[in-house]
Amino acid sequence: MDIRTIVGDAALRQVWPLVSQLRPEFDEQRFVAQMHRQIAEGCRATVVYDEQGVPRGFACWRVMEMLAVGLHVYVDDLIVDQTVRSRGYGKALLDWLKAEAKRLGCGRLQLDSGTQRQDAHAFYLRERLRIEAFHFGVALD
């Protein structure tokens, strides 16, 4: 496995089929444009590739500081290709994110996960992430 942080159009377009598994409401153009905006604001896109160079996992993440938790890595999206789940790609990417968070001086790694994603929750719990809060939101019309 090879894990790299990506920034350019070609790399983002290569990972789009994988990201579309979690974000089908986007199309490739909208995804690439939004990722460029988020990267410009400090977000990072990290990909785990298999031995043939095929993207198998993707994480969109950022370093944040909040009163409640201090300096931490917040993972916006963590996606593993549904055709190769349970083969270690998610664990490798999550372990990389934890190590990178420590390297950057962060005391925590945090993420939100939709209530419908029970398989993801089982994975997070196996990896020693804990349910620590409820996330609330409201659409502003």
N, C-alpha and C positions, 0 to 999 in steps of 0.2 A: 504494500500500500504506500501511496505517496500523498502527503497532505500539504497543500499550498494555499496561500491567500492570493486571490485573483483580483484584477481591477479592469482589464480591458474588455472591449466589445466582443472579441472572438471567444475569450474564456467564458464570459457571461452567456453568450449565445450557446456555447457548448453545454453549459449546465442547465439551460432552460428546460429541456424535456424532463429532467429530474425535478426541478422546482415546480413545474406545472402539476406534478402529482399532488402537491399540497396547496398550490395556489392556482387552481383552474380558472379563476375569475380574471386572471391576467392573460395577456397574450405576450409573445416574445418581445415585441417592441416596447410595450408598456413596462415589462419587467426590467429590461435593460436600462431604459430611461430612469425608472425609479431607483434602481441600484446605483446608477451614476450619481443621482442626487443624494442618496443616503451615504455613499462612499465619500462624497464631498463634505458631508457633515460629520465624518468620523467613523461611520459604520465600516465593518470589514466583512468580506465574503471569503470563506474558507471552504475548500473542496477536498474530499478524499477521493483519490483515483485508484482503480484496480490496476493490476499488473499490465493490462493492455492500454492503459491511459483513459479508460472510460470513467466519467464521474459517477460515483456511487453514493456519495453523501455530500451535503451542503449545509453550511451554517452561515447565517447572517447575524453578526454580533457587534457589540459596542462596549466601550468602557464608560461607565457612568458613576456618578457619586450622588448619593442620596442620604438625607438625615437618618432614615430608618435603617440602612444597611451599610453605609459608608461606600468606599470605592469597590466596585464590583464589575464583573462582566455580565452583561445582559444579552441573552441569546434571543433574537427576534424570531428566527426560524431555524429549526434543525430537522433536516429531511434525509432519509435514507431510501434509496431506490427500492420500491416495493417488491421488485423481482429478486432482490438479493438480501432481504432482511435476515437477521440472525446469523450472519456470516462474519460479524466483527467490525463492520464498517462504522456503525453507529458508536460502538464502544471506543474505537480508535479515535474518532472525531471528538467525542465528548472528553476522552482522556487528554487529547491535544488541547482542547479549549480550557480545561482545568489547569494544565501546565502553563499555558500562555497567560491565563489570568494571574497565576502566582508570579510568573516572570514580570508581569506588568505592575506588580505590587498590590493586586486586588485581594481582598479578604474573602470574597464570595463569588459564586457563579449562580445566576438566577435565570429563570425562564418561565413563561406562561404556556399553558397547553390547553387547548379546547377540551371541554368536558366530554365530547364525543370520542376522543382519541384514547380509548382504553389501552390499546396495545402500546402506545407511546408511554402512557403512565406506568404500565408494568415495567417497561425498560428503564424509565427514570428511577423508579423505586429500587430495581435491582442494582442500579448504579449509585445508590445511596443518596439520591436527591430526595428531599422530603416535601410533603405538602405543608406549606407554612402560612398560607394566606388565601383568601378569596380575592379574585380580581373583579372589579365592578366597572361597568361602562355604560354610556348612553350615547346614542346617535344625536347629533345636534343638527336639527333640520334647518 
